[in-house]
């Protein structure tokens, strides 16, 4: 079997009145980069990259740099192809758009590999420990009104948090970092009052703070019983990560802005995080996920992948988590304690909710893992064409 054609799709859809904010920027639209890999046998695989910034640079790498190397190659040889692509771009592409592009084509090749063998990707990753994964709701982002009168928005914020609990979520992650610490802690207090004292609360800073400010925020979060503080400082500040881990009792997590096993070697090997959060569509695809997860497990660091982008990204993360063993092993694993969890973003996202013929829904607080061959998904070509930028 040989790779016959590779096509990249830049996807973009406006959110109209649903714009939301993290500590770093506004999200008036959803963007991503999908890759379709076609073979001479008729099998077609899908992969994703280009989720964080403009997808056009990732598409350019796929089209101009990776495709000439991959045409005519056997997509079953995922390990060899990954290493050759990385070696060919090492001098200028050890992070960023080049690794996102490699991630996309790697995921597509794993999809083809599973289809060729008639098994789901999670079987190729070592076998499933579970057919559903406990989900946490990522929500409570900022809106425009947070920046004009944050106190007036608190009731709506609390209502939003309560809505997720009513939908069946048992874990919630909210955003902080855009407002001053005192105002953000008021937001945390409002969310905590809405979900109750026993619901696990995770908090994502999107690297908004220097270490000193993160320490103040972290102590406030501990007061409200938050279990983890995600990306408290910029990803380059490893010393800040270590200082926070030493000073705080809550878990310090991060890694969505890290790339390949080499980046996670430095993040995990120097004791920066309690939980590692690689994004499979960013950090190197399934081939690199296996290496990152092996590295993390050797240091007894759990991995909870960051999930963003389209339904392709969500499907990839579900396969990876299905094959993830409990860490540490117990007879009855508990989500967030030693059982993996999946990020389930609750903001409006047509790329996730409309692009696939399959629908990912919450069932008793969990999301079902696809069981079809490969990624086990089918794209709606009409929707793909609607969102594609030509």
VENURSUL-V356896 format. One record per backbone hydrogen bond with DSSP energy under -1.0 kcal/mol. CO is the residue of the C=O (numbers start at 1). NH is the residue of the N-H. Records with the same first field share a line. If there is no record, write none. Layout:
BEGIN
CO->NH / NH
END
This chain:
BEGIN
2->40
3->72
5->38
7->36
9->34
10->389
11->32
13->30
15->18
20->27
21->142
25->22
27->20
28->15
30->13
32->11
33->49
34->9
35->47
36->7
37->45
38->4 / 5
39->42
43->39
45->37
47->35
49->33
55->59
56->60
57->61
58->62
59->63
60->64
61->65 / 66
62->67
66->70
67->71
70->73
73->3
74->77
76->78
77->81
78->82
79->83
80->84
81->85
82->86
83->87
84->88
85->89
89->92 / 93
96->100
97->101
98->102
99->103
100->104
101->105
102->106
103->107
104->108
105->109
106->110
107->111
108->112
109->113
110->114
111->115
112->116
113->117
114->118 / 119
119->374
120->123 / 124
121->125
122->127
123->126
131->369
133->367
134->342
136->344
137->173
138->346
140->175
142->21
143->146
144->147
145->149
153->157
154->158
155->159
156->160
157->161
158->162
159->163
160->164
161->165
162->166
163->167
164->169
165->168
171->137
172->202
173->139
174->204
180->184
181->185
182->186
183->187
184->188
185->189
186->190
187->191
188->192
189->193
190->194
191->195
192->196
200->172
201->227
202->174
203->230
204->176
210->214
211->215
212->216
213->217
214->218
215->219
216->220
217->221
218->222
219->223
220->224
221->226
222->225
227->251
228->203
229->253
230->205
231->207
232->209
234->237
236->238
237->241
238->242
239->243
240->244
241->245
242->246
243->247
244->248
251->229
252->274
253->231
254->277
255->258
259->263
260->264
261->265
262->266
263->267
264->268
265->269
267->272
268->271
275->254
276->304
278->306
279->282 / 283
280->285
283->260
285->289
286->290
288->292
289->293
290->294
291->295
292->296
293->297
294->298
296->301
297->300
302->276
310->314
311->315
312->316
313->317
314->318
315->319
316->320
317->321
318->322
319->323
321->324
322->129
334->337 / 338 / 339
338->327
339->336
342->136
344->138
349->352 / 353
350->354
351->311
355->380
363->366
365->135
366->363
367->133
373->376
374->121
378->357
380->384
381->385
382->386
383->387
384->388
387->12
END
